[in-house]
């Protein structure tokens, strides 16, 4: 049951992330070259910034299930996903600081927004790197599961999203910036498919 719930969460997280990215880049904020303070369905960027914390919570659910139920309880893959969980906690804490304990639209240079921004960014870099390392390690161990390639793709996709969003934001290309997370979202959906169809680790692992 827990694996099924985590599998569903792995599909909900990219769906939510895709929606929030499109809303943020096209409606409520835009690129650094064309900043705007718009709304979507009457809701402003601060509201959607708060909703972003849900994505981090869903990631924690998914990674917890992968570590607890799928990966062997020793080795680099197991440890790396543990570090990825720490990265997700940092990402969540950054969102809370930026969006729940402050309003970046009104106090963009405030201490909470600043700390939250860097905590968010560093947390996602930790998450991306640890997923990449964990995925490669799982592949090398020949676990008889697709979880290794799935989490590796998720890590690669998140790094591409982080790099691409910065480059395209400077280029003022809102639609392209909104699409930078595509590979990350595909990777998460693959993780969800593994959780829903392949089941927990075998007793021999």
MODAKA-V316604 format. One record per residue. RES is the residue in one small letter. PSI is psi as a letter, one per 40 degrees, with the letter a starting at -180 (NA if undefined). NEAR is the number of other ideal C-beta (glycine too) atoms within 10 Angstrom. Layout:
res psi near
RES PSI NEAR
RES PSI NEAR
This chain:
res psi near
x d 5
x d 13
x d 19
x d 11
x d 13
x d 24
x d 22
x d 16
x d 22
x d 28
x d 19
x d 17
x d 25
x d 24
x d 14
x d 16
x d 21
x d 16
x d 14
x d 19
x d 22
x d 16
x d 21
x d 19
x d 22
x d 17
x d 18
x e 21
x c 22
x a 19
x i 21
x d 12
x e 11
x f 10
x i 9
x i 12
x f 11
x a 12
x i 13
x h 16
x f 7
x e 6
x h 13
x i 16
x d 22
x d 18
x d 15
x d 20
x d 22
x d 15
x d 16
x d 20
x d 18
x d 16
x d 23
x d 24
x d 15
x d 23
x d 26
x d 19
x d 19
x d 28
x d 28
x d 17
x d 21
x d 27
x d 19
x d 16
x d 14
x d 27
x i 27
x i 14
x f 9
x i 9
x i 16
x d 14
x d 26
x d 18
x d 16
x d 24
x d 25
x d 16
x d 17
x d 30
x d 20
x d 14
x d 24
x d 25
x d 17
x d 21
x d 26
x d 21
x d 17
x d 24
x d 23
x d 18
x d 22
x d 26
x d 24
x d 14
x e 12
x i 21
x h 18
x d 20
x d 15
x d 9
x f 12
x d 12
x e 7
x i 16
x d 10
x d 17
x d 21
x d 16
x d 16
x d 23
x d 15
x d 13
x d 20
x d 22
x d 15
x d 14
x d 22
x d 22
x d 16
x d 19
x d 27
x d 23
x d 17
x d 23
x d 30
x d 21
x d 20
x d 30
x d 25
x d 18
x d 21
x d 28
x d 17
x d 12
x e 16
x g 8
x e 20
x f 11
x i 20
x e 16
x d 24
x d 22
x d 17
x d 27
x d 34
x d 21
x d 21
x d 31
x d 24
x d 17
x d 24
x d 26
x d 19
x d 16
x d 22
x d 17
x d 12
x d 17
x d 19
x d 14
x d 12
x d 19
x d 19
x d 12
x e 13
x f 14
x g 17
x d 21
x d 11
x d 16
x d 25
x d 20
x e 19
x d 23
x e 24
x d 16
x d 18
x d 26
x d 22
x d 15
x d 25
x d 29
x d 19
x d 20
x d 31
x d 21
x d 15
x d 22
x d 27
x d 15
x d 10
x e 17
x a 12
x i 15
x i 17
x i 10
x e 5
x e 6
x NA 15
